[in-house]
């Protein structure tokens, strides 16, 4: 009973809502197109212990057994990217591992809500949580309207996790220059300073192994 209460609390605190609680490996329909992506994600969840950094006698983070310990899942709409990312999160939480799994929009909204004086957590406390949680899953990066405020905080989170060797999973419909453009603010119809977006993507490429999921959307079938 205590274990189930802890799992319920982990799910509540994770940011996973509604139907995404049921996005599990058991409910993922495996076929010839998505089998490789499914197997990579399942293997990641099953071997998550080797993804976590170690610590020296002074508490300084040391590289984990698998240093490239994140996943960068790209693909077209409706191919199962979010389902697989949530499957990893749900499996780990069932084992008692704290995870945060949110869309980029919800991630930033949580920080903005801290500006409300009724909120108990400050922006610094929420940022610290995002930076230190054992696994951070950012779903649908690049889908939100970019702001200087938003990309600055996303870079701060990713960079902190990069420096501490903390595992991070990202899903997106965009890659390369297109993703940089989507993550860069636009002023007066012109794209702004791309440096934070470029640095964020550079960090993610170094931190994460890539998984590509490009095929017809299951939603159109």
C-alpha positions as a printed NumPy array, in Angstrom:
array([[  0.   ,   0.   ,   0.   ],
       [  2.849,   2.391,   0.824],
       [  4.489,   1.538,  -2.501],
       [  1.295,   2.223,  -4.422],
       [  0.837,   5.555,  -2.638],
       [  4.411,   6.512,  -3.519],
       [  3.851,   5.567,  -7.164],
       [  0.606,   7.567,  -7.247],
       [  2.433,  10.571,  -5.816],
       [  5.264,  10.178,  -8.329],
       [  2.779,  10.103, -11.207],
       [  0.99 ,  13.186,  -9.849],
       [  4.253,  15.095,  -9.421],
       [  5.637,  13.965, -12.782],
       [  3.367,  16.184, -14.844],
       [  1.98 ,  13.204, -16.784],
       [ -1.732,  13.793, -17.173],
       [ -4.823,  12.065, -18.473],
       [ -4.339,   9.561, -21.236],
       [ -0.548,   9.725, -20.993],
       [ -0.652,   7.763, -17.729],
       [ -1.723,   4.803, -19.879],
       [  1.084,   5.225, -22.408],
       [  3.029,   2.098, -21.517],
       [  5.218,  -0.358, -23.416],
       [  2.493,  -2.99 , -23.036],
       [ -0.024,  -0.749, -24.803],
       [  2.324,   0.262, -27.632],
       [  1.414,  -1.471, -30.906],
       [  4.69 ,  -2.77 , -32.307],
       [  5.051,  -3.262, -36.067],
       [  7.829,  -3.519, -38.625],
       [  8.175,   0.269, -38.866],
       [  8.422,   1.116, -35.185],
       [ 10.035,  -2.041, -33.789],
       [ 13.569,  -0.615, -33.726],
       [ 12.453,   2.548, -31.907],
       [ 10.409,   0.486, -29.45 ],
       [ 13.331,  -1.826, -28.683],
       [ 15.737,   1.086, -28.138],
       [ 13.343,   2.785, -25.723],
       [ 12.55 ,  -0.431, -23.85 ],
       [ 16.25 ,  -1.204, -23.532],
       [ 16.826,   2.324, -22.231],
       [ 14.173,   1.92 , -19.53 ],
       [ 15.391,  -1.558, -18.549],
       [ 19.009,  -0.396, -18.175],
       [ 18.357,   3.036, -16.665],
       [ 20.68 ,   2.396, -13.732],
       [ 23.716,   2.74 , -16.017],
       [ 22.443,   6.109, -17.251],
       [ 22.702,   7.761, -13.838],
       [ 25.889,   9.661, -12.934],
       [ 28.16 ,   8.567, -10.139],
       [ 29.615,  10.757,  -7.38 ],
       [ 33.104,  11.126,  -5.997],
       [ 33.886,  11.408,  -2.28 ],
       [ 33.131,  15.145,  -2.418],
       [ 29.764,  14.683,  -4.14 ],
       [ 31.013,  15.895,  -7.516],
       [ 29.191,  14.227, -10.455],
       [ 31.16 ,  11.687, -12.457],
       [ 30.256,  10.261, -15.888],
       [ 27.783,   7.341, -15.792],
       [ 28.604,   3.943, -17.276],
       [ 26.794,   5.097, -20.413],
       [ 27.866,   8.711, -20.873],
       [ 25.519,   9.477, -23.779],
       [ 22.64 ,   8.795, -21.433],
       [ 19.702,  10.64 , -22.989],
       [ 17.411,  10.154, -25.984],
       [ 16.589,  12.626, -28.764],
       [ 13.453,  11.254, -30.432],
       [ 12.557,  12.916, -33.727],
       [  9.881,  12.095, -36.257],
       [  6.731,  13.096, -38.061],
       [  3.401,  13.732, -36.374],
       [  1.514,  10.818, -34.826],
       [  4.226,   8.15 , -35.051],
       [  4.398,   7.267, -31.352],
       [  7.215,   9.501, -30.063],
       [  5.273,  10.709, -27.033],
       [  3.931,   7.233, -26.303],
       [  7.438,   5.754, -26.11 ],
       [  8.796,   8.642, -24.025],
       [  5.889,   8.279, -21.588],
       [  6.39 ,   4.5  , -21.551],
       [  9.931,   5.019, -20.271],
       [  8.715,   7.494, -17.654],
       [  5.858,   5.252, -16.515],
       [  8.072,   2.162, -16.214],
       [ 10.642,   4.029, -14.138],
       [  7.994,   5.541, -11.864],
       [  6.485,   2.101, -11.306],
       [  9.923,   1.195,  -9.967],
       [  9.904,   4.229,  -7.667],
       [ 12.158,   6.503,  -9.733],
       [ 11.212,  10.228,  -9.71 ],
       [ 10.581,  11.516, -13.247],
       [  9.242,  14.738, -14.723],
       [  7.539,  14.327, -18.101],
       [  5.98 ,  17.476, -19.572],
       [  5.494,  19.26 , -22.837],
       [  7.744,  22.261, -23.316],
       [  4.698,  24.505, -22.935],
       [  3.717,  22.989, -19.562],
       [  7.323,  23.014, -18.369],
       [  7.599,  26.769, -18.906],
       [  4.059,  27.402, -17.618],
       [  5.005,  25.776, -14.321],
       [  7.848,  28.281, -13.943],
       [  5.595,  31.213, -14.881],
       [  3.002,  30.119, -12.323],
       [  5.623,  30.492,  -9.62 ],
       [  5.415,  34.268, -10.135],
       [  1.994,  34.094,  -8.486],
       [  2.414,  34.882,  -4.793],
       [ -0.023,  32.062,  -3.952],
       [  2.442,  29.491,  -5.287],
       [  4.539,  27.777,  -2.626],
       [  7.467,  27.004,  -4.948],
       [  9.673,  29.799,  -6.256],
       [ 11.098,  29.969,  -9.766],
       [ 14.521,  29.021,  -8.384],
       [ 13.066,  25.965,  -6.63 ],
       [ 11.268,  24.771,  -9.762],
       [ 14.365,  25.323, -11.904],
       [ 16.429,  23.356,  -9.371],
       [ 13.905,  20.505,  -9.533],
       [ 14.057,  20.436, -13.339],
       [ 17.854,  20.418, -13.185],
       [ 18.205,  17.676, -10.551],
       [ 15.314,  15.236, -11.158],
       [ 16.782,  11.806, -12.104],
       [ 15.017,  11.86 , -15.494],
       [ 13.57 ,  14.871, -17.302],
       [ 11.382,  14.192, -20.343],
       [ 10.596,  17.239, -22.512],
       [  7.869,  16.382, -24.986],
       [  7.234,  18.266, -28.227],
       [ 10.098,  20.742, -28.034],
       [  9.829,  23.384, -30.748],
       [  6.023,  23.403, -30.869],
       [  5.667,  26.432, -28.594],
       [  5.971,  30.079, -29.593],
       [  9.553,  30.977, -28.755],
       [ 10.363,  33.823, -26.373],
       [ 13.68 ,  35.099, -25.092],
       [ 12.524,  34.333, -21.554],
       [ 11.603,  30.76 , -22.47 ],
       [ 14.701,  29.775, -24.435],
       [ 16.955,  31.304, -21.771],
       [ 15.426,  29.052, -19.121],
       [ 15.401,  25.973, -21.315],
       [ 19.08 ,  26.456, -22.056],
       [ 19.8  ,  26.899, -18.334],
       [ 18.013,  23.619, -17.544],
       [ 19.664,  21.632, -20.339],
       [ 23.097,  23.056, -19.614],
       [ 22.814,  22.258, -15.887],
       [ 21.816,  18.676, -16.697],
       [ 24.629,  18.453, -19.253],
       [ 27.231,  19.53 , -16.71 ],
       [ 25.87 ,  17.123, -14.076],
       [ 25.536,  14.157, -16.536],
       [ 21.791,  13.923, -15.802],
       [ 19.656,  11.869, -18.246],
       [ 17.301,  13.845, -20.481],
       [ 14.789,  12.706, -23.101],
       [ 13.418,  15.067, -25.755],
       [ 10.794,  14.477, -28.432],
       [ 10.266,  16.806, -31.384],
       [  8.822,  17.056, -34.86 ],
       [ 11.736,  19.234, -35.979],
       [ 15.461,  18.798, -36.51 ],
       [ 18.558,  20.846, -37.267],
       [ 18.112,  24.384, -38.562],
       [ 14.333,  24.067, -38.463],
       [ 14.378,  23.291, -34.731],
       [ 16.77 ,  26.188, -34.081],
       [ 14.389,  28.49 , -35.95 ],
       [ 11.392,  27.179, -33.989],
       [ 13.211,  27.806, -30.689],
       [ 14.327,  31.338, -31.586],
       [ 12.146,  34.415, -30.901],
       [ 10.913,  36.456, -33.866],
       [ 10.824,  40.235, -33.66 ],
       [  9.031,  42.308, -36.284],
       [  8.907,  39.355, -38.645],
       [ 12.652,  38.728, -38.359],
       [ 14.32 ,  35.88 , -36.496],
       [ 16.211,  36.975, -33.388],
       [ 19.442,  35.821, -31.792],
       [ 19.813,  32.07 , -32.391],
       [ 22.698,  31.464, -29.984],
       [ 20.7  ,  30.043, -27.052],
       [ 18.763,  27.736, -29.378],
       [ 21.994,  26.596, -31.055],
       [ 23.715,  25.973, -27.727],
       [ 20.697,  24.047, -26.425],
       [ 20.593,  21.804, -29.487],
       [ 24.377,  21.321, -29.367],
       [ 24.146,  20.151, -25.743],
       [ 21.294,  17.763, -26.533],
       [ 23.166,  16.216, -29.444],
       [ 26.131,  15.503, -27.185],
       [ 23.958,  14.182, -24.335],
       [ 21.514,  12.052, -26.306],
       [ 21.407,   9.086, -28.641],
       [ 19.089,   9.67 , -31.602],
       [ 15.922,   7.78 , -32.516],
       [ 14.119,   8.587, -35.777],
       [ 10.416,   7.846, -36.282],
       [  9.394,   8.961, -39.77 ],
       [  6.375,   7.207, -41.208],
       [  2.651,   7.723, -41.709],
       [  0.727,   8.991, -38.683],
       [ -1.338,   6.31 , -36.983],
       [ -3.98 ,   8.985, -36.367],
       [ -4.784,   9.154, -40.09 ],
       [ -5.428,   5.442, -40.393]])
